[in-house]
Amino acid sequence: MRLFHVLLDYGMRLLHAGKDFFEVKDLIRVSRVELQNIRIHNLKSIYEASVPELRALPVDESMKEGWKVTTRCFSIDLNIGLRELTVSAESKLKVFFKTKFHPFEMIIKPLVLHVRLRVCFPFLSVSQSLALDKGSASNLPHFATFSIDLEDVEIKHWKGVRIKGKGTFNKVAGFLVNSGVFTDFIRGEIGRKVRKYMPLKFAELKDKIHCKLKKMADKTIDLYAVKIFPK
């Protein structure tokens, strides 16, 4: 449990990158609506809504690039709570005539997000066909790093959103959204965007960890390889 909190805190630090908000740099399209300059505030309000459920999955053994790989995987079910979030952005409706972006603010009421992750840890051993020398030991394959895959995500408890903003479109959208007409649609879109962006963040995290592990391995081998692998 303590490890979960440490990883959660570390993830939030990476996500915020020293800022008090998370910024989505890419332009996002939802149907005929375009969103830009998206900033999500108060992500630090994340909390553990229930005890995580951990299940061990069958062990897999395979050969990759001359390495014998034993992979141990776990399925983790998390219920992550988020207190009220504020999303600031600019939006415009894409139609046949020219329109411009107008600022708006969305208040996302408290919600609980159910996430199921598949976490795998590969353990490598050298096959008879691969001679273990200083070069092969330092050049660890990329699949030596653990992997995280998103298997499922859904919003379990949802209290809706509120929108206010400038411009005709934002005012009309705010009226419809605040009346609850598009609550289910927005709920579905949030789930789809989470499914799209979380794997990208996991891939970035995996690359960073792989680089750090490789640097540690290179440094260790530079210090001790003369004793272990004499010329």
C-alpha positions in Angstrom: 0.0 0.0 0.0 2.8 2.3 0.8 4.4 1.6 -2.6 1.1 2.5 -4.3 1.2 6.0 -2.6 4.8 6.5 -3.5 4.2 5.6 -7.2 1.1 7.8 -7.2 3.0 10.8 -5.8 5.8 10.2 -8.3 3.4 10.0 -11.2 1.7 13.2 -10.2 5.1 14.9 -10.0 6.0 13.7 -13.5 2.5 14.7 -14.8 2.7 18.2 -13.5 6.4 18.8 -14.3 6.7 21.4 -11.5 3.5 23.2 -12.5 0.2 23.5 -10.6 -1.7 22.2 -13.6 -1.4 19.5 -16.4 -1.4 20.9 -19.9 -2.6 19.0 -23.0 -0.5 20.4 -25.8 -2.3 18.8 -28.7 -5.4 20.1 -30.4 -8.4 17.9 -29.4 -11.4 17.4 -31.6 -14.7 16.2 -30.2 -17.2 15.8 -33.1 -17.2 19.3 -34.7 -15.7 21.1 -31.7 -12.0 21.9 -31.5 -10.3 22.5 -28.1 -6.9 24.1 -27.6 -4.7 25.4 -24.7 -6.2 22.9 -22.3 -5.1 23.0 -18.7 -6.4 20.7 -16.0 -6.1 22.0 -12.4 -6.3 20.3 -9.1 -5.2 16.8 -10.2 -3.3 16.7 -6.9 -6.6 16.1 -5.3 -6.4 12.5 -6.5 -7.0 9.9 -3.7 -7.5 6.2 -3.3 -11.2 5.4 -3.3 -10.8 1.8 -2.2 -8.0 -0.8 -1.5 -6.4 -1.8 -4.8 -7.0 -5.4 -5.9 -3.9 -7.4 -7.1 -4.1 -10.7 -9.0 -1.1 -12.7 -10.2 -1.4 -13.9 -13.8 0.1 -17.1 -15.3 3.9 -16.9 -15.9 5.1 -16.7 -19.5 8.4 -18.0 -20.8 9.8 -17.2 -24.2 13.0 -16.6 -26.2 13.8 -13.1 -27.5 16.9 -12.1 -29.3 18.9 -14.9 -27.7 17.6 -14.2 -24.2 15.4 -16.5 -22.1 12.7 -14.3 -20.8 10.5 -15.2 -17.9 7.6 -12.7 -17.6 5.5 -12.3 -14.4 2.4 -10.3 -14.8 -0.1 -8.9 -12.4 -3.6 -7.4 -12.9 -4.3 -4.4 -10.7 -7.8 -2.9 -10.2 -7.7 0.7 -8.9 -10.6 2.9 -7.9 -9.2 6.4 -8.1 -11.1 9.3 -6.7 -10.8 12.9 -8.0 -12.2 15.8 -6.2 -13.5 18.8 -8.1 -11.3 19.6 -11.2 -11.2 22.8 -13.2 -10.5 22.6 -16.9 -9.6 25.8 -18.7 -9.4 25.9 -22.5 -10.4 27.6 -25.7 -13.0 26.1 -28.0 -14.6 26.8 -31.3 -17.3 25.1 -33.5 -15.9 24.0 -36.9 -18.5 25.0 -39.5 -18.5 26.1 -43.1 -17.8 29.7 -42.2 -14.8 31.1 -40.3 -15.0 31.0 -36.5 -12.6 31.8 -33.7 -11.6 30.3 -30.4 -13.2 31.6 -27.2 -12.1 30.8 -23.6 -14.3 28.7 -21.4 -14.0 26.9 -18.0 -15.4 23.5 -17.2 -15.9 22.4 -13.6 -15.8 18.6 -13.3 -17.6 17.4 -10.2 -16.1 14.7 -8.0 -15.9 11.4 -9.6 -14.4 7.9 -9.1 -12.5 6.3 -12.0 -12.1 2.6 -12.1 -8.8 1.5 -13.9 -7.5 -2.0 -14.6 -3.8 -2.2 -15.3 -1.7 -5.1 -16.5 1.9 -4.8 -15.1 4.6 -7.1 -16.3 8.1 -7.7 -15.1 10.5 -9.6 -17.4 13.4 -11.6 -15.9 16.3 -12.3 -18.3 18.8 -15.1 -18.4 21.4 -15.7 -21.1 20.8 -18.7 -23.4 23.7 -21.0 -24.5 23.7 -19.4 -27.9 24.5 -15.9 -26.5 27.9 -15.4 -25.0 27.8 -13.1 -22.1 30.6 -10.5 -22.5 31.0 -7.0 -21.4 29.2 -5.7 -24.6 26.1 -7.9 -24.3 25.8 -7.3 -20.6 25.7 -3.5 -21.0 23.5 -3.6 -24.0 20.3 -4.7 -22.3 17.4 -5.1 -24.7 14.5 -2.6 -24.5 12.0 -5.4 -23.5 14.0 -5.8 -20.2 12.0 -2.9 -18.8 8.7 -3.5 -17.1 5.5 -2.7 -19.0 2.2 -1.2 -18.0 -0.9 -1.7 -20.2 -4.4 -0.2 -19.7 -7.0 -3.0 -19.9 -10.1 -1.1 -18.8 -11.3 2.3 -17.6 -14.7 3.6 -16.7 -16.3 6.3 -14.6 -18.1 4.6 -11.7 -19.5 7.6 -9.8 -20.3 10.7 -11.8 -21.8 14.0 -10.7 -21.6 15.8 -14.0 -19.9 19.0 -15.2 -20.6 22.7 -15.3 -19.5 25.0 -18.1 -19.2 28.7 -18.4 -17.5 30.7 -21.1 -17.4 33.5 -23.6 -18.8 33.4 -27.1 -22.2 32.3 -28.5 -21.2 28.6 -28.8 -19.8 28.4 -25.3 -22.9 30.0 -23.8 -25.2 27.7 -25.7 -23.1 24.7 -24.9 -22.9 25.8 -21.2 -26.7 26.0 -21.1 -27.2 22.5 -22.6 -24.5 20.9 -20.5 -25.5 22.5 -17.3 -29.1 21.3 -17.8 -27.8 17.7 -18.0 -28.6 17.0 -21.7 -25.0 15.9 -22.6 -23.9 14.4 -19.2 -23.7 10.8 -20.6 -22.0 12.0 -23.8 -19.3 13.9 -21.8 -18.9 10.9 -19.5 -18.2 8.7 -22.5 -15.8 11.2 -24.1 -13.8 11.5 -20.9 -13.4 7.7 -20.8 -12.3 7.6 -24.5 -9.7 10.3 -24.0 -8.3 8.6 -20.9 -8.0 5.3 -22.9 -6.2 7.3 -25.6 -3.7 9.3 -23.6 -2.9 7.0 -20.6 -1.0 4.4 -22.8 1.0 7.3 -24.3 2.0 8.4 -20.8 2.9 4.8 -19.8 5.1 4.6 -22.9 6.9 7.8 -22.0 7.4 6.5 -18.4 8.7 3.2 -19.7 11.3 4.9 -21.9 12.5 7.1 -19.1 12.9 4.1 -16.7 14.7 2.1 -19.4 17.2 4.9 -20.0 17.9 5.2 -16.3 18.3 1.5 -15.9 20.7 1.3 -18.9 22.8 4.1 -17.4 23.0 2.3 -14.1 23.9 -0.9 -15.8 26.6 0.8 -17.9 28.1 2.5 -14.9 28.1 -0.7 -12.9 29.8 -2.6 -15.7 32.4 0.1 -16.2 33.3 -0.2 -12.5 33.3 -4.0 -12.1 33.5 -5.6 -15.6 37.2 -5.9 -15.4 36.9 -8.3 -12.5 33.8 -10.2 -13.8 34.9 -10.3 -17.4 38.7 -10.3 -17.5 40.3 -9.7 -20.8 
